[in-house]
């Protein structure tokens, strides 16, 4: 029996990840651990913004109609999925980072000294290059939810060889770990796949195993999680007769 894959990210990303996981031959279990809260934000004068800095497709989804003010601006984004969302939002993609948001931030040229960062309430701290002035606007927040009792029962279903968990953010990793401890569930039953080193660090210790995706993107994370599910499945000779 192949272990199920638990996906905790909020919607609409959860459904997309579940569909992608199913295509990789694993049973995805959707259990969003956060509800999205949209914030009102004051849009700076477009004439005072040279480019945008985008670290999440959620920032584009929840920015609202004010995003249209910057349609002619280039955007520096993290990852291919965010780049696709940027194009769908009517913006131009100037550069795509591959090692986190700081990596693309460091690519910003002198020609774009004034950057508008649209972000969530929980976000990575950045160190601006000397020539860049960063304007930040928080456009959404993720409200933590309790781990459902059905998921607790799934984790305690010892007919399953294990449960694999995909973690898309450090916030999700720390909240999930806290919920597992609150419910006194066994960490060793859980094998974690994380989207990056920062998420791995936030998850802590004591899990059955923990693995970090080679690229900070959903596609890479799900490929790692699917591989982990298949690796943890009992081999034919391991089954009881």
C-alpha positions in Angstrom: 0.0 0.0 0.0 1.4 3.4 -1.0 1.3 5.9 1.8 -1.1 8.9 1.3 0.2 12.4 0.7 -1.1 15.1 3.0 -1.3 18.6 1.4 -1.8 21.4 3.8 -1.6 24.6 1.7 -4.7 26.8 1.4 -6.9 27.0 -1.6 -6.8 27.4 -4.5 -3.3 26.0 -4.4 -4.3 22.9 -2.5 -6.6 21.6 -5.3 -3.9 22.3 -7.9 -1.3 20.4 -5.8 -3.7 17.5 -5.2 -4.3 17.1 -8.9 -0.6 17.2 -9.7 0.1 14.6 -7.0 -2.6 12.3 -8.4 -1.0 12.5 -11.8 2.2 11.2 -10.1 0.3 8.1 -8.9 -0.2 9.0 -5.2 -3.3 9.5 -3.1 -3.4 13.1 -2.2 -5.4 14.1 0.9 -6.4 17.8 1.0 -6.4 19.4 4.4 -5.8 23.2 4.2 -4.2 24.3 7.5 -4.8 28.0 6.7 -7.7 30.2 5.6 -6.8 33.3 3.5 -7.7 36.7 4.8 -7.5 39.5 2.3 -6.1 42.9 3.5 -6.9 46.4 2.3 -3.7 48.1 1.2 -2.7 51.5 0.0 -1.3 51.4 -3.6 1.7 53.7 -4.1 1.6 56.1 -7.0 2.7 54.1 -10.0 5.0 56.9 -11.0 7.0 56.2 -7.9 7.4 52.5 -8.6 9.9 51.2 -11.2 9.2 47.5 -10.8 7.5 44.9 -8.6 8.9 42.1 -6.5 6.7 39.1 -6.2 7.4 36.1 -3.9 4.1 34.3 -4.2 1.3 33.7 -6.6 -1.1 34.4 -3.6 0.1 38.0 -3.5 -1.1 38.4 -7.1 -4.4 36.6 -6.5 -5.3 38.7 -3.5 -3.9 42.1 -4.5 -7.3 43.1 -5.9 -8.0 45.7 -8.6 -5.2 48.0 -7.5 -2.8 45.6 -9.2 -3.9 46.9 -12.6 -2.1 50.2 -11.8 1.2 48.5 -12.4 0.3 46.6 -15.5 3.1 48.2 -17.5 5.8 47.5 -14.8 8.4 44.8 -15.0 8.2 42.2 -12.2 10.9 40.2 -10.5 9.5 36.9 -9.3 10.4 33.7 -7.5 9.9 30.5 -9.5 8.1 29.5 -12.7 4.7 29.1 -11.1 4.8 32.7 -9.8 6.0 33.8 -13.2 3.0 32.2 -14.9 0.6 33.9 -12.4 2.4 37.2 -13.0 1.8 37.0 -16.8 -1.9 36.0 -16.2 -2.2 39.1 -14.0 -1.2 41.2 -16.9 2.3 42.1 -15.7 5.6 41.7 -17.4 8.3 39.2 -16.0 11.7 40.8 -15.9 13.6 37.9 -14.1 12.8 34.6 -12.4 14.7 33.5 -9.3 15.7 29.9 -8.7 17.0 30.0 -5.1 14.5 32.0 -3.2 13.3 35.6 -3.4 16.6 37.1 -2.3 18.3 35.6 -5.3 16.0 37.4 -7.7 16.2 40.6 -5.6 19.9 40.6 -6.1 19.4 40.7 -9.9 17.5 44.0 -9.9 19.5 46.5 -12.1 20.3 50.1 -11.3 17.6 51.1 -13.8 14.9 49.9 -11.3 15.8 51.4 -7.9 12.3 51.7 -6.6 10.6 48.3 -6.0 7.1 47.5 -4.8 6.9 44.2 -2.9 3.5 42.7 -2.6 3.5 40.0 0.0 1.7 38.0 2.7 1.7 38.8 6.4 4.2 36.0 7.0 7.1 36.7 4.6 10.9 36.2 4.2 13.0 39.1 5.4 15.1 40.6 2.6 18.3 42.5 2.4 18.0 45.2 -0.4 20.9 45.8 -2.7 22.5 49.2 -2.0 20.8 50.9 -5.0 17.3 49.6 -4.2 14.6 51.2 -2.1 11.9 48.6 -1.2 8.3 49.6 -0.7 6.3 46.7 1.0 2.6 46.2 1.0 0.9 43.3 2.8 -2.1 42.2 0.8 -3.2 39.0 2.5 -2.7 36.9 5.6 -3.0 33.2 6.4 -5.2 32.4 9.4 -4.1 29.1 11.1 -6.7 26.3 11.4 -6.7 23.3 13.7 -5.7 20.0 12.3 -9.0 18.1 11.6 -9.8 15.0 13.6 -10.1 13.0 10.4 -6.4 13.7 9.7 -5.4 12.7 13.2 -7.3 9.4 12.6 -5.5 9.0 9.3 -2.1 9.4 11.0 -3.1 6.8 13.6 -4.2 4.3 10.9 -1.4 1.7 11.4 -2.6 -0.3 8.5 -0.8 2.4 6.5 2.9 2.1 6.4 3.3 5.9 7.0 1.9 9.3 6.0 3.8 11.7 3.8 3.3 15.4 4.2 4.1 18.2 1.7 5.0 21.5 3.3 5.0 24.6 1.2 6.0 27.3 3.8 7.8 27.8 7.0 4.6 29.0 8.6 2.9 25.7 7.6 5.8 23.7 8.9 5.8 25.3 12.4 2.0 25.3 12.7 1.7 21.6 11.6 4.4 20.6 14.1 2.6 22.4 16.8 -0.7 20.7 16.0 0.9 17.3 15.9 2.3 17.9 19.4 -0.9 19.4 20.7 -2.8 16.2 19.6 0.0 14.0 20.9 0.4 12.3 17.5 3.5 10.3 16.8 6.0 12.4 14.7 7.8 9.2 13.6 4.8 8.1 11.6 5.2 11.2 9.4 7.7 11.7 6.6 8.0 15.3 5.5 8.8 16.8 2.1 9.6 20.5 2.2 9.9 23.2 -0.5 13.1 24.6 0.8 15.8 24.7 3.6 13.9 27.4 5.6 10.8 25.2 5.7 12.9 22.1 6.7 14.4 24.1 9.6 11.0 25.3 10.7 9.6 21.8 10.9 12.0 20.7 13.6 13.2 17.2 14.5 11.7 13.9 15.5 10.0 13.0 12.2 10.2 9.6 10.4 12.3 11.5 7.9 12.5 14.9 6.3 13.5 15.8 2.8 14.1 19.1 1.0 13.1 19.7 -2.6 16.0 20.6 -4.9 14.1 23.6 -6.3 11.7 25.9 -4.3 8.6 25.2 -6.5 5.5 23.1 -6.2 6.4 20.8 -9.1 9.8 19.9 -7.5 8.2 19.4 -4.1 5.5 17.1 -5.3 7.9 15.0 -7.3 9.9 14.5 -4.2 6.8 13.7 -2.1 5.6 11.2 -4.7 9.0 9.5 -4.8 8.9 9.3 -1.0 5.4 7.8 -1.1 6.6 5.0 -3.5 9.8 4.4 -1.5 7.9 4.0 1.7 5.4 1.5 0.2 6.1 -2.0 1.5 7.7 -4.3 -1.1 5.9 -7.5 -2.0 8.3 -9.6 0.1 7.7 -7.4 3.2 3.9 -8.2 3.3 2.6 -10.5 6.0 1.1 -13.8 4.8 
